Amino acid sequence: MTLSIPNIEKILHAKRFGDSNGTIDTISIDSRSLQNNEKTLFFALVGPNNDAHIYISSLIEKGVRCFVVTHIPEGLTGKATFLVVENTLDALQRYAAYYRSLFKFPVFGLTGSNGKTIVKEWLNFLLNPDFNIIRSPKSYNSQVGVPLSVISINDKHNLGIFEAGISKMNEMEKLETIIKPTIGIITNIGTAHDEGFEDLEKKIKEKLKLFKHSKLIIYQKNKIIDALIESNIKAFSWSYSDETADVFVRRKAIEDKTILQIRYGKDNFDIQIPFQDEASIENAVTCLMVLLSFKYDKKTIQNRMQWLYPVEMRLKVKTGINNTTLIDDSYSSDFQSLKIALDFLESQKQYKNKTVILSDIFQSGLSNEELYTKVAQLIKNNKINRVIGIGETISAFKHKLTNCITFKNTADFFLNFNYLNFVNETILIKGARHFQFEEIVAALEEKTHETVLEINLNSISHNLSFFKSKLKPTTKMMVMVKAFGYGNGGFEIAKLLEHHKVDYLGVAFADEGISLKNAGITLPIMVMNPETTSFSSIIQYKLEPEIYSLKGLNAFLNIAEKRKLKHFPIHVKLDTGMHRLGFEEENLDELIAVLKDNKFVTVKSILSHMATSDDLEHQDFAHSQIDLFEKLSSKLMAELQIKPIRHILNTSGISNFPEAQYDMVRLGIGLYGVSNDVEEQKYLENVGTLKSIISQIRTIQAGESVGYGRRFVAEKPTKIATIPIGYADGISRHWGNGVGFVTINNQKATIVGSICMDMLMVDITEINCKEGDSVIIFGESPSVSFIAEQLQTIPYEILTSISQRVKRVFYRE
């Protein structure tokens, strides 16, 4: 919907500075999005770790003309239209609430700890034949995500499905004013975000605020919810055990399906769903309740629910054939999720050329002419080099899309696969489910064995924000991506960190930095342990060396003088007690003499490293290091008359010694979800999940053994599963012989016998599983911290030991 600037000014209670002419049809909060243009209204959000006002000048250069701000940045008055408000997030929410008030159709509000996104997607599938539905894209359920979702409504929609997620008290009321649900749905109430609430009752009470103006609430019968629902709202409950619920459900497993036996009033009938896991059954029953509340007949319910499908909520980054990178979003195709996927493509592109493989787009509420006109503009804004369209409708509108070739169906695409020449490019694969684009992903994906390390990019962003929240606004951040990103992956994580605008990346050796520069990373990269033989390459690739000895400094200056460098950035390392690398106090005068009046290099930063930042029993020693660093660095600065960046804190230091933040901190293992502090660990999210599959299952009898050396001998008939991962992949042999375990279908399976080079064996006697089932080697359970504790080592060793032959798959929820 298009709105004039005076209208928006009135809605936001803003004070306008600048031109009132013009209209707005796009809302943005992301300065990095290529979709920003002259019709964009940019909300400059301010958070604990970031202030979007600093990006406004660059946005003006890109053509954005209207901004919602708390103040006009210096020097920009008269260069754009500014709507000044007290709080830009409140303004965004106020805008969304006004926008929502323009539409009067039924709206579902979903809240709960788990299952919201699955239920939303299934309801979209089940109700889509009868409604033009608007729904939250992906998991847009936060204080920012909800308004962005609601703003996507248009006048052709006649049903809304929006998620609302909260993590602490007093958040839901704001979301209620934006969503204004007429029908409430409570999915599973679990332990997620428990730390934000005093107890379960307060958590449920906060969630129920979403339904203040709802007419109906659908939920699994629960005494707390029963007691808290307002009397003017109709409750519609279901249960497995309480026959007083409106709908009573029994379950019966048959092969890989479940039969739901339903008793609803005087009606009794069965429904078949293609799942057996507890969460999917619960989510399916919630969807059934919606269909019953809409008075669908039994036959329609039975027919539609048998076709429910697993929902893939992740955008995955995979290594493709012929030097390509794949963005796998092969299970959905609508305009809003296309916008999100294109932004993700830009943030993760490894190659200059960008290709989009796109199916017909299913967008309720727009004519095909309107829809593909908008898609064409989106493709143009994102500078996509070629589009490969698959489907009857996109083929009919190919003339709207630049550099587009189309095929009528996926089979036709495969007939021409060899002529499409996929090489040296980043490819977004985005298709509606029935186009079976997973086959295209399989054809383009580089073939490796079935063990993968999945890296959750959302969790990296979360952990980065957590540690940023501990910093002063002026404190810079260097993030360590050495050792292949602590085993998690180098380029992809560096690209994400660049997207988040961290200040520096840190690597151990020059070759790591060179790889990142060759892959297109533009952030400054500091080489922490440079060898003198790498100095020429460091200069060539504009890396920045840490200098820790006079020998190294003189060697670098010799090369710098020969190349006639001027003010090349170096970083001076001081030894304050670690006694590993660095200039000691007695070397300082000689260091100053060499650097004084030197024009070849510039001291960009002065740093040191703490030996005991993670152990508060040695805090006196830590403070002595900080004091010595202050003394030595101050002397250097005074004698050389310089004001470099100073930094001494690593991950543990950020939390334990906040007074020593200086100008920058160095975040390492904490980014990857590991803390030495038990309390702090609760606030970090797991980043890496190492997965494999069951290759084979066999039953051995009492007296029979497993593996080399017969280190496991069965005392009774025992089911054994073989997993294709071993010590060549980085799994310690000490984790075998009954010490460690893997997780299969949420159950522990003890490792039996010796771990082999490429395989390990586990006891699955008490686990219902089959060949091909997924196996968690580490992740949430067991965690790398738990494994490290059992093996009397540190999490760093567990993470960095994972072999390069294990494929890394990066994804965003």
MARVEX-289360 format. One line per 4 residues: number of its first residue (from 1); for each residue x, y negated, z of C-alpha. Coordinates in steps of 0.1 Angstrom, whole numbers. Layout:
N
NUM) X,Y,Z ~ ...
//
This chain:
813
1) 0,0,0 ~ 13,-34,-9 ~ 12,-63,17 ~ 21,-99,14
5) 48,-115,36 ~ 23,-138,54 ~ 1,-108,62 ~ 30,-89,77
9) 41,-120,96 ~ 6,-121,112 ~ 6,-84,120 ~ 39,-85,137
13) 33,-118,156 ~ 66,-129,140 ~ 82,-163,134 ~ 91,-166,97
17) 122,-183,84 ~ 124,-184,46 ~ 102,-179,16 ~ 66,-166,21
21) 62,-155,-15 ~ 65,-119,-25 ~ 51,-86,-15 ~ 63,-55,3
25) 56,-18,-7 ~ 85,0,11 ~ 96,1,47 ~ 132,10,56
29) 154,13,87 ~ 184,29,69 ~ 209,4,54 ~ 226,33,36
33) 196,44,16 ~ 199,38,-21 ~ 161,34,-22 ~ 163,-1,-7
37) 152,-28,-32 ~ 136,-63,-35 ~ 102,-48,-24 ~ 117,-33,8
41) 109,-47,43 ~ 140,-38,64 ~ 135,-34,102 ~ 169,-41,118
45) 166,-16,147 ~ 188,-21,178 ~ 198,9,198 ~ 223,17,226
49) 250,26,200 ~ 241,6,169 ~ 227,-27,158 ~ 214,-28,122
53) 217,-66,121 ~ 254,-61,111 ~ 243,-45,78 ~ 220,-73,67
57) 245,-92,46 ~ 253,-61,25 ~ 216,-54,21 ~ 211,-89,7
61) 238,-82,-18 ~ 219,-50,-28 ~ 187,-70,-35 ~ 168,-66,-2
65) 150,-99,5 ~ 129,-95,36 ~ 140,-85,71 ~ 124,-80,106
69) 151,-91,131 ~ 156,-103,167 ~ 179,-130,154 ~ 192,-143,121
73) 229,-132,117 ~ 253,-161,114 ~ 257,-175,80 ~ 226,-159,65
77) 200,-186,71 ~ 183,-194,38 ~ 197,-163,20 ~ 166,-141,27
81) 132,-141,45 ~ 135,-133,81 ~ 106,-123,104 ~ 119,-129,139
85) 104,-107,168 ~ 115,-99,203 ~ 120,-61,196 ~ 122,-46,162
89) 112,-11,172 ~ 81,-25,188 ~ 74,-44,156 ~ 78,-13,135
93) 54,5,158 ~ 29,-24,157 ~ 31,-25,119 ~ 24,13,117
97) -5,10,142 ~ -21,-17,121 ~ -16,3,90 ~ -32,34,106
101) -62,13,116 ~ -70,8,79 ~ -79,45,74 ~ -109,63,89
105) -105,100,80 ~ -99,128,105 ~ -63,130,119 ~ -47,159,137
109) -21,150,164 ~ 2,178,173 ~ 23,179,204 ~ 41,207,224
113) 76,219,231 ~ 78,244,202 ~ 59,252,170 ~ 47,217,160
117) 64,217,125 ~ 54,253,117 ~ 18,247,126 ~ 17,214,106
121) 31,231,75 ~ 7,261,78 ~ -23,238,83 ~ -12,219,52
125) -12,253,33 ~ -45,265,48 ~ -64,232,43 ~ -49,219,11
129) -74,235,-12 ~ -101,213,4 ~ -84,181,14 ~ -59,154,2
133) -35,157,31 ~ -9,133,45 ~ 15,149,70 ~ 48,141,88
137) 77,149,65 ~ 101,175,81 ~ 102,169,118 ~ 95,131,119
141) 79,131,153 ~ 100,105,173 ~ 94,69,183 ~ 108,60,149
145) 98,90,129 ~ 61,87,137 ~ 56,52,124 ~ 76,61,92
149) 52,90,87 ~ 20,71,92 ~ 31,43,68 ~ 31,69,40
153) -8,71,41 ~ -25,59,9 ~ -62,54,1 ~ -66,88,-16
157) -58,108,15 ~ -87,122,36 ~ -70,142,63 ~ -38,135,83
161) -15,159,103 ~ 11,142,124 ~ 36,155,150 ~ 44,137,182
165) 75,146,201 ~ 86,131,234 ~ 116,138,257 ~ 107,117,288
169) 79,99,306 ~ 61,68,291 ~ 68,76,255 ~ 35,91,243
173) 12,61,247 ~ 31,43,220 ~ 28,73,197 ~ -10,75,204
177) -16,39,193 ~ 1,48,160 ~ -14,82,152 ~ -48,77,168
181) -56,114,164 ~ -93,124,163 ~ -84,161,169 ~ -56,172,193
185) -35,203,190 ~ -12,215,218 ~ 13,241,206 ~ 36,261,229
189) 46,243,261 ~ 82,255,267 ~ 113,242,284 ~ 125,218,258
193) 133,184,273 ~ 124,196,308 ~ 151,173,321 ~ 130,143,312
197) 101,153,335 ~ 97,159,373 ~ 77,191,368 ~ 55,210,343
201) 23,192,353 ~ 38,157,347 ~ 51,170,313 ~ 17,182,302
205) 0,150,316 ~ 23,129,295 ~ 16,150,263 ~ -21,147,269
209) -19,109,266 ~ -18,115,228 ~ -54,125,229 ~ -69,95,248
213) -93,88,219 ~ -96,123,205 ~ -129,142,202 ~ -115,177,204
217) -84,194,218 ~ -72,229,207 ~ -49,248,230 ~ -39,281,246
221) -59,283,278 ~ -40,270,307 ~ -51,260,342 ~ -31,228,343
225) -44,217,309 ~ -80,227,319 ~ -78,205,349 ~ -62,175,331
229) -84,172,300 ~ -108,142,302 ~ -145,152,305 ~ -154,132,274
233) -131,153,252 ~ -143,187,240 ~ -119,216,249 ~ -115,244,225
237) -92,271,240 ~ -79,306,231 ~ -62,333,251 ~ -48,368,251
241) -58,375,286 ~ -85,351,298 ~ -119,362,285 ~ -135,329,295
245) -116,312,267 ~ -136,301,236 ~ -116,325,215 ~ -103,358,228
249) -74,375,209 ~ -60,410,209 ~ -29,420,189 ~ -20,452,171
253) 13,456,152 ~ 12,476,120 ~ 45,480,100 ~ 58,445,96
257) 24,429,101 ~ 1,420,129 ~ -37,425,131 ~ -54,399,152
261) -87,411,167 ~ -108,380,173 ~ -138,376,195 ~ -155,342,190
265) -189,338,206 ~ -209,367,193 ~ -186,373,163 ~ -159,400,162
269) -135,402,133 ~ -99,410,123 ~ -73,389,106 ~ -40,402,92
273) -9,380,93 ~ 26,389,79 ~ 45,384,112 ~ 52,403,144
277) 73,378,165 ~ 56,361,194 ~ 61,326,182 ~ 47,331,148
281) 16,349,162 ~ 10,321,186 ~ 13,295,158 ~ -10,315,136
285) -37,316,163 ~ -34,279,167 ~ -41,275,129 ~ -70,300,132
289) -85,277,159 ~ -84,248,135 ~ -102,267,108 ~ -128,278,132
293) -133,242,144 ~ -138,232,108 ~ -164,260,105 ~ -146,280,78
297) -163,314,71 ~ -146,347,81 ~ -138,357,46 ~ -120,325,37
301) -100,326,70 ~ -90,362,64 ~ -80,355,28 ~ -59,325,35
305) -42,336,67 ~ -28,368,52 ~ -6,346,29 ~ 11,326,57
309) 48,324,51 ~ 81,316,70 ~ 87,279,70 ~ 122,268,62
313) 127,235,81 ~ 163,230,71 ~ 182,212,44 ~ 212,234,39
317) 246,225,24 ~ 262,255,6 ~ 292,260,-15 ~ 283,267,-51
321) 299,282,-82 ~ 324,262,-104 ~ 333,235,-77 ~ 297,226,-69
325) 280,217,-37 ~ 243,228,-32 ~ 217,211,-11 ~ 191,238,-6
329) 156,225,-1 ~ 139,252,-21 ~ 106,256,-2 ~ 89,222,-4
333) 80,196,-30 ~ 63,164,-21 ~ 72,128,-25 ~ 81,120,11
337) 104,150,16 ~ 120,142,-18 ~ 130,108,-5 ~ 145,124,26
341) 163,150,5 ~ 178,124,-18 ~ 191,104,12 ~ 207,136,25
345) 222,143,-10 ~ 238,109,-9 ~ 252,114,26 ~ 267,148,18
349) 278,145,-19 ~ 312,158,-25 ~ 313,151,-62 ~ 305,120,-81
353) 280,136,-104 ~ 246,143,-89 ~ 220,167,-103 ~ 185,173,-91
357) 166,206,-99 ~ 130,197,-93 ~ 97,216,-95 ~ 63,201,-101
361) 55,178,-71 ~ 24,184,-51 ~ 13,150,-37 ~ -22,146,-26
365) -37,112,-31 ~ -19,101,-63 ~ -26,106,-99 ~ 2,123,-118
369) 8,91,-137 ~ 13,71,-104 ~ 33,99,-88 ~ 59,105,-116
373) 63,67,-120 ~ 73,66,-84 ~ 95,97,-87 ~ 113,81,-118
377) 120,50,-97 ~ 133,71,-69 ~ 156,91,-92 ~ 169,58,-108
381) 175,41,-74 ~ 195,72,-62 ~ 217,71,-94 ~ 210,107,-102
385) 230,118,-133 ~ 206,145,-145 ~ 173,159,-137 ~ 163,195,-145
389) 125,197,-142 ~ 106,230,-138 ~ 69,232,-142 ~ 40,223,-166
393) 33,189,-150 ~ 68,176,-147 ~ 74,188,-183 ~ 45,166,-194
397) 60,136,-177 ~ 97,141,-185 ~ 97,110,-206 ~ 95,89,-174
401) 127,105,-160 ~ 161,95,-172 ~ 185,122,-184 ~ 158,149,-178
405) 154,183,-194 ~ 125,205,-184 ~ 114,241,-185 ~ 79,254,-182
409) 88,279,-154 ~ 117,293,-134 ~ 120,323,-158 ~ 125,299,-187
413) 152,281,-167 ~ 171,313,-162 ~ 169,321,-199 ~ 189,289,-205
417) 210,291,-173 ~ 244,297,-191 ~ 239,266,-213 ~ 233,242,-184
421) 270,240,-174 ~ 269,235,-137 ~ 304,223,-127 ~ 320,197,-104
425) 287,182,-92 ~ 265,181,-61 ~ 231,197,-68 ~ 198,192,-49
429) 175,222,-54 ~ 140,211,-44 ~ 109,231,-54 ~ 74,241,-42
433) 73,276,-27 ~ 56,295,-56 ~ 83,284,-80 ~ 108,307,-62
437) 137,283,-63 ~ 155,306,-37 ~ 164,326,-68 ~ 181,295,-83
441) 200,290,-51 ~ 212,326,-51 ~ 223,322,-87 ~ 243,290,-80
445) 257,299,-46 ~ 293,311,-44 ~ 292,348,-34 ~ 307,357,-1
449) 300,384,25 ~ 270,382,48 ~ 286,367,78 ~ 281,329,80
453) 288,301,105 ~ 257,278,104 ~ 265,242,114 ~ 236,220,126
457) 243,185,114 ~ 214,172,135 ~ 232,185,166 ~ 264,168,156
461) 245,135,152 ~ 228,140,186 ~ 262,147,204 ~ 278,117,187
465) 250,95,199 ~ 252,110,234 ~ 289,100,238 ~ 283,67,221
469) 257,59,247 ~ 285,61,273 ~ 306,34,256 ~ 306,-4,258
473) 291,-20,226 ~ 326,-32,217 ~ 344,2,221 ~ 354,18,188
477) 353,56,183 ~ 377,79,166 ~ 364,114,160 ~ 388,144,158
481) 382,166,127 ~ 415,184,130 ~ 418,222,127 ~ 390,223,100
485) 367,204,123 ~ 374,226,153 ~ 366,256,131 ~ 332,241,120
489) 342,226,87 ~ 361,196,76 ~ 347,176,47 ~ 310,180,55
493) 314,169,91 ~ 337,140,80 ~ 311,129,55 ~ 284,129,82
497) 307,109,105 ~ 313,84,77 ~ 276,81,72 ~ 273,73,109
501) 300,47,105 ~ 325,59,131 ~ 357,38,131 ~ 384,64,126
505) 389,101,119 ~ 418,120,135 ~ 436,150,120 ~ 467,169,132
509) 487,172,99 ~ 489,153,67 ~ 475,180,45 ~ 442,179,64
513) 439,141,58 ~ 449,145,21 ~ 421,171,17 ~ 396,146,31
517) 408,117,10 ~ 407,139,-22 ~ 371,148,-12 ~ 361,111,-12
521) 363,102,25 ~ 371,65,27 ~ 373,61,65 ~ 407,54,80
525) 424,87,89 ~ 451,89,116 ~ 476,118,114 ~ 483,128,150
529) 513,151,144 ~ 530,140,112 ~ 562,157,101 ~ 589,135,86
533) 586,155,53 ~ 550,144,50 ~ 557,106,52 ~ 557,101,14
537) 524,118,11 ~ 509,99,40 ~ 519,66,23 ~ 506,78,-11
541) 472,88,3 ~ 469,58,26 ~ 468,79,57 ~ 480,63,90
545) 507,82,110 ~ 511,85,147 ~ 547,76,155 ~ 560,92,187
549) 599,90,185 ~ 626,67,174 ~ 638,93,149 ~ 604,95,133
553) 600,57,133 ~ 634,51,116 ~ 626,78,90 ~ 593,62,82
557) 608,27,81 ~ 635,39,57 ~ 608,51,33 ~ 587,20,38
561) 617,-2,30 ~ 625,17,-2 ~ 589,14,-13 ~ 588,-23,-3
565) 557,-17,18 ~ 542,-46,38 ~ 524,-42,71 ~ 516,-4,66
569) 495,7,96 ~ 512,30,122 ~ 500,42,156 ~ 525,42,185
573) 522,71,209 ~ 533,66,246 ~ 541,95,269 ~ 525,87,302
577) 527,122,318 ~ 516,148,293 ~ 552,153,282 ~ 544,167,248
581) 549,138,224 ~ 555,101,228 ~ 578,72,237 ~ 588,73,274
585) 593,42,295 ~ 631,42,291 ~ 627,42,253 ~ 605,11,252
589) 632,-16,249 ~ 648,2,219 ~ 613,7,203 ~ 606,-30,208
593) 639,-40,192 ~ 632,-18,161 ~ 597,-32,157 ~ 603,-68,164
597) 600,-90,133 ~ 596,-59,112 ~ 575,-66,81 ~ 572,-31,67
601) 548,-18,93 ~ 520,-30,116 ~ 512,-14,149 ~ 475,-7,144
605) 471,10,177 ~ 489,21,209 ~ 477,54,224 ~ 485,80,250
609) 470,114,259 ~ 457,125,293 ~ 467,158,307 ~ 439,163,334
613) 409,142,322 ~ 387,173,325 ~ 398,182,361 ~ 388,158,388
617) 410,176,413 ~ 438,159,395 ~ 422,125,392 ~ 451,108,411
621) 474,120,383 ~ 449,108,357 ~ 448,74,373 ~ 486,73,373
625) 486,79,336 ~ 461,52,330 ~ 481,27,351 ~ 514,36,333
629) 496,32,299 ~ 484,-2,310 ~ 519,-12,320 ~ 537,1,289
633) 512,-10,263 ~ 509,-44,279 ~ 547,-48,277 ~ 547,-38,240
637) 519,-62,232 ~ 536,-91,250 ~ 570,-85,235 ~ 558,-79,199
641) 530,-106,202 ~ 504,-82,188 ~ 468,-72,197 ~ 464,-36,186
645) 437,-11,193 ~ 445,7,226 ~ 431,42,234 ~ 438,69,259
649) 405,87,265 ~ 395,121,250 ~ 361,138,253 ~ 364,145,291
653) 379,111,297 ~ 349,93,281 ~ 327,107,309 ~ 351,108,338
657) 371,76,334 ~ 348,50,318 ~ 369,22,332 ~ 397,32,308
661) 378,29,275 ~ 401,1,263 ~ 394,-7,226 ~ 387,29,214
665) 381,64,225 ~ 388,98,208 ~ 359,122,207 ~ 369,158,201
669) 353,191,214 ~ 323,172,228 ~ 311,164,192 ~ 308,202,187
673) 285,206,217 ~ 310,217,244 ~ 317,201,277 ~ 337,210,307
677) 310,196,330 ~ 280,219,337 ~ 256,189,341 ~ 268,171,310
681) 265,204,290 ~ 227,202,295 ~ 226,171,273 ~ 246,185,244
685) 232,205,216 ~ 248,237,202 ~ 264,229,168 ~ 277,262,154
689) 259,296,152 ~ 279,325,139 ~ 256,350,123 ~ 259,383,106
693) 235,413,98 ~ 231,449,107 ~ 249,469,79 ~ 239,504,92
697) 221,521,120 ~ 228,556,132 ~ 220,577,163 ~ 249,596,180
701) 245,623,206 ~ 259,628,241 ~ 297,634,239 ~ 301,617,205
705) 323,586,202 ~ 324,552,184 ~ 354,535,168 ~ 392,538,170
709) 406,556,200 ~ 372,570,211 ~ 370,541,237 ~ 332,546,238
713) 317,580,244 ~ 279,583,246 ~ 264,598,277 ~ 230,603,261
717) 215,599,225 ~ 224,563,216 ~ 215,541,186 ~ 245,523,172
721) 244,494,147 ~ 274,484,127 ~ 279,446,121 ~ 303,434,93
725) 325,411,113 ~ 357,418,131 ~ 390,404,144 ~ 400,393,109
729) 371,369,111 ~ 382,356,144 ~ 365,379,170 ~ 388,387,198
733) 395,424,203 ~ 392,417,241 ~ 355,410,235 ~ 349,447,227
737) 346,478,248 ~ 315,467,268 ~ 328,433,277 ~ 309,413,252
741) 275,413,234 ~ 257,400,204 ~ 220,390,202 ~ 195,408,180
745) 158,398,180 ~ 164,378,212 ~ 179,408,230 ~ 214,415,242
749) 232,443,223 ~ 264,453,241 ~ 296,458,219 ~ 308,493,222
753) 342,507,213 ~ 371,487,198 ~ 364,458,175 ~ 378,466,141
757) 394,443,115 ~ 361,438,96 ~ 334,454,118 ~ 321,458,153
761) 295,483,167 ~ 268,476,192 ~ 243,496,213 ~ 207,490,201
765) 190,519,218 ~ 165,496,236 ~ 161,471,207 ~ 135,472,180
769) 155,463,148 ~ 163,476,114 ~ 192,474,88 ~ 194,439,74
773) 182,422,105 ~ 200,390,116 ~ 227,392,144 ~ 239,362,165
777) 276,365,173 ~ 276,332,192 ~ 254,302,194 ~ 229,295,221
781) 235,330,235 ~ 262,340,239 ~ 276,304,239 ~ 313,298,230
785) 317,285,266 ~ 304,318,280 ~ 327,338,257 ~ 357,317,267
789) 349,321,304 ~ 347,359,301 ~ 379,361,281 ~ 397,336,304
793) 405,312,276 ~ 390,279,264 ~ 361,272,239 ~ 386,255,215
797) 403,289,209 ~ 370,306,202 ~ 359,280,177 ~ 392,275,159
801) 398,312,156 ~ 369,317,131 ~ 385,327,98 ~ 382,306,67
805) 368,336,50 ~ 336,331,70 ~ 313,310,49 ~ 301,277,65
809) 265,267,59 ~ 256,231,69 ~ 220,222,75 ~ 198,194,87
813) 165,202,104
//
